[in-house]
Amino acid sequence: FVLKVEYSWPADQKDLDTGTTFLDATVGFDYAAAAPYMVWKGDDQEVGGSEFVTIDLAGAAEAGALRETFSVSFKAGWYQDAGGSGEILR
């Protein structure tokens, strides 16, 4: 199984910076682009954009790295110089 995470923001906002944590590693803006079982698709700096992270749950389970219970953490903040503000869509 693969978990796909999407961060998206309104068409009138620009440049949300994201971070996704799984198994004590984080990918995203100001972090690595990849970590064990995770890939971040890159920094979208556009208006009304989106960013994606793919988490390979099956690969983590097959390798014995996936615990019986686990968590995925999501972080996001507006890049201040771009002037974004407000809610995130998802």
Phi and psi in degrees as a GROMACS rama.xvg file:
@    title "Ramachandran Plot"
@    xaxis  label "Phi"
@    yaxis  label "Psi"
@TYPE xy
-124.718  133.454  VAL-2
-100.649  123.155  LEU-3
-107.865  123.962  LYS-4
-107.103  130.14  VAL-5
-123.431  129.654  GLU-6
-108.128  127.512  TYR-7
-137.522  156.421  SER-8
-137.802  160.932  TRP-9
-61.5653  157.447  PRO-10
-64.2701  -13.7527  ALA-11
-103.375  10.6549  ASP-12
-121.639  158.645  GLN-13
-135.8  136.139  LYS-14
63.3392  77.9383  ASP-15
-90.2879  132.417  LEU-16
-100.351  133.84  ASP-17
-126.161  160.478  THR-18
-147.921  134.362  GLY-19
-125.931  129.169  THR-20
-115.108  133.385  THR-21
-149.658  131.482  PHE-22
51.7863  45.5142  LEU-23
66.6118  17.5932  ASP-24
-124.514  148.421  ALA-25
-125.522  137.454  THR-26
-121.357  154.668  VAL-27
136.071  -167.475  GLY-28
-60.8092  132.586  PHE-29
69.0148  13.4772  ASP-30
-129.15  -172.281  TYR-31
-72.6403  158.422  ALA-32
-82.3962  -20.3997  ALA-33
-144.858  152.736  ALA-34
-148.79  169.897  ALA-35
-51.6638  122.129  PRO-36
72.3645  7.73777  TYR-37
-134.026  144.454  MET-38
-137.768  128.874  VAL-39
-97.649  132.616  TRP-40
-82.5081  -0.080875  LYS-41
116.799  167.559  GLY-42
-87.1282  107.885  ASP-43
-88.5462  114.532  ASP-44
-102.447  10.8933  GLN-45
-85.4275  165.95  GLU-46
-72.9526  135.138  VAL-47
62.4646  37.0084  GLY-48
-91.8371  -169.723  GLY-49
-156.678  154.894  SER-50
-128.989  148.768  GLU-51
-128.829  145.033  PHE-52
-130.144  135.08  VAL-53
-110.972  128.761  THR-54
-116.894  121.498  ILE-55
-87.5174  86.1921  ASP-56
-66.4017  -39.1421  LEU-57
-63.5011  -43.5918  ALA-58
-62.6823  -40.6214  GLY-59
-65.3599  -40.5221  ALA-60
-66.5547  -44.5059  ALA-61
-61.9016  -33.7588  GLU-62
-82.1726  -4.94268  ALA-63
79.5902  12.3099  GLY-64
-88.2742  -18.4004  ALA-65
-86.8979  120.186  LEU-66
-77.213  168.212  ARG-67
-58.6439  -40.548  GLU-68
-121.647  142.703  THR-69
-149.679  166.825  PHE-70
-132.285  157.666  SER-71
-124.42  127.755  VAL-72
-109.071  144.01  SER-73
-122.857  132.089  PHE-74
-129.653  144.43  LYS-75
-156.605  145.402  ALA-76
-156.936  147.903  GLY-77
-73.5705  138.617  TRP-78
-73.7393  110.805  TYR-79
-57.5058  -39.1205  GLN-80
-64.4008  -23.3007  ASP-81
-84.3983  -14.2483  ALA-82
83.3149  12.0565  GLY-83
-69.9345  151.456  GLY-84
-163.318  167.531  SER-85
95.2404  -163.806  GLY-86
-77.0215  157.788  GLU-87
-101.067  140.447  ILE-88
-69.54  -45.9946  LEU-89
